[in-house]
Amino acid sequence: MKESAFDSIAQELGIELKIYGEDKDIITLSKIVVPEELRGQGMGSKAMKKIIQHADQNNKTIALTPSADFGGNKNRLIKFYKQFGFVMNKGRNKNYETQELMIREPK
């Protein structure tokens, strides 16, 4: 299995990333976990900037659903993702190709 750009981001930053659909128009960020000892140091922001840069360069939409499953607070995560240009996947922003809660179109 070849290493993806996202595997190298995870290794570089020491975080856990699970991203699906690299061969499709929409990539789904299903898991991003920053170890407790690295939290508050900007690792999540660094990871998001790298993921977004890769998605923009490859003209990919990013889809995700914030969850408290891995120790985060869902409302704080929604605010976090909004600062990177994610919007709720509903109304006029609705992308019917994904059921994820938030999306970010390539810039």
C-alpha positions in Angstrom: 0.0 0.0 0.0 1.5 3.3 -1.0 1.8 6.0 1.5 -0.5 9.0 1.0 0.2 12.6 1.5 -2.0 12.3 4.6 0.1 9.5 6.1 3.2 11.7 5.9 1.3 14.6 7.6 0.2 12.3 10.5 3.8 11.0 10.9 5.3 14.5 10.7 3.0 15.9 13.4 2.6 12.8 15.6 -1.1 12.7 15.2 -3.7 10.1 14.1 -5.4 10.8 10.8 -7.9 8.7 8.9 -8.9 10.1 5.5 -10.9 8.3 2.8 -11.7 8.9 -0.9 -8.4 10.4 -2.1 -9.3 9.1 -5.5 -12.6 10.9 -5.5 -13.8 14.5 -5.8 -14.6 14.5 -2.0 -12.2 13.4 0.6 -13.6 12.5 4.0 -11.7 13.3 7.1 -13.1 10.7 9.4 -10.6 11.0 12.3 -8.1 13.4 13.5 -6.7 12.8 17.0 -4.0 14.9 18.6 -2.5 13.0 21.6 -3.3 14.7 24.9 0.4 15.6 25.5 0.5 17.5 22.2 -2.9 19.3 22.6 -2.8 23.1 22.8 0.3 23.4 20.7 -1.4 24.0 17.4 -0.9 20.5 16.0 -4.6 20.3 15.0 -4.4 23.6 13.2 -1.1 22.6 11.5 -2.7 19.4 10.3 -5.8 21.2 9.0 -3.7 23.7 7.0 -1.7 20.9 5.4 -4.8 18.8 4.6 -6.5 21.9 3.1 -3.5 22.8 1.1 -3.4 19.3 -0.4 -7.1 19.4 -1.1 -6.9 22.8 -2.7 -4.0 21.8 -4.9 -5.9 18.7 -6.1 -9.3 20.5 -6.4 -10.9 18.3 -3.7 -13.8 19.1 -1.4 -13.2 18.0 2.2 -16.1 16.6 4.2 -16.2 15.7 7.9 -18.5 15.3 10.9 -17.2 16.7 14.2 -17.6 14.2 17.0 -16.9 14.0 20.7 -15.9 10.4 20.3 -12.2 11.0 20.7 -12.1 13.5 23.5 -13.1 16.7 21.8 -16.2 18.9 22.3 -18.5 18.8 19.3 -19.4 22.5 19.5 -15.8 23.6 19.9 -14.8 21.4 16.9 -17.5 23.0 14.7 -16.1 26.4 15.6 -12.5 25.1 14.9 -13.5 23.8 11.5 -15.4 27.0 10.6 -12.2 29.0 11.0 -10.8 27.0 8.1 -13.7 27.7 5.8 -15.9 24.7 6.5 -19.6 25.3 6.4 -22.6 23.2 7.5 -23.6 20.8 4.7 -27.2 22.0 4.4 -29.4 24.5 2.7 -27.7 26.3 -0.3 -24.3 24.8 0.7 -25.7 21.2 0.6 -23.5 18.8 -1.2 -25.6 15.7 -1.9 -22.5 13.6 -2.7 -21.8 13.2 1.1 -23.7 12.8 4.3 -21.1 14.4 6.4 -22.1 17.4 8.6 -19.5 19.9 7.3 -17.8 20.6 3.9 -15.1 22.8 2.5 -15.0 23.4 -1.2 -11.5 23.8 -2.8 -10.3 27.4 -3.2 
